[in-house]
Amino acid sequence: MWQRMKKTEAYRYDDGLFHVTEIFDSIDGEGKRTGLMSIFVRLAGCNLRCSYCDTAYSLSLTDTAEALTEEELLSRIHAFPWKKITLTGGEPMLHLRRLCEVLGKEGYEVNIETNGAVALFQERPQGTFYTMDFKCGGSGMKERMLEENFRLLGKEDVLKFVVSSEQDLNDMRRIVTGWKGIAPDFYVSPVWGKIT
């Protein structure tokens, strides 16, 4: 069941299971771990509907391929030899706190790919960093961004912009100049066929 939290938080799933769309290992293809082997856990369910979404197969809980307990999910993760893991979605921040704490204590480097519309952890679990999107106007979701999340980003984190127009580039410029020094690494990805 979806539960409405504070206005600044998104819906969170609270049945105690991880609604997994897919688990696989691969070479990381974007961000600061590009070229490194990582385990990817894609969780179903997202609180946004971006115009350019490339993971529409993981937007709702009906997209769940496997509903796993924490122990079952950890067992699947442990089957891979890598210590780098990317939790993605959908929107992984709807599911995660305790799992991140367990993985951090086990020595995993955990990348949470989050959409920027869910409150980040006030106290970050050990071994965790964020790759946080800022949804520019072209996404149709800009008004859902929680700019207070910028205060919780650190030097280990990454800020990502998906851009589809000159206006999106202007949105990016405003954020990067307004929050300079918060997240030193930022990445820009063009929407295929919309902008070069």
Secondary structure, 3 states (H helix, E strand, C coil): CEECCCCCCCCEECCCCEEEEEEEEEECCCHHHCCCEEEEEEECCCCCCCCCCCCHHHCCHHHCCEEECHHHHHHHHHCCCCCEEEEEECCHHHCCHHHHHHHHHCCCEEEEEECCCCCCCCCCCCCEEEEEEEECHHHCCHHHCCHHHHHHCCCCCEEEEEECCHHHHHHHHHHHHHCCCCCCEEEEEECCCCCC
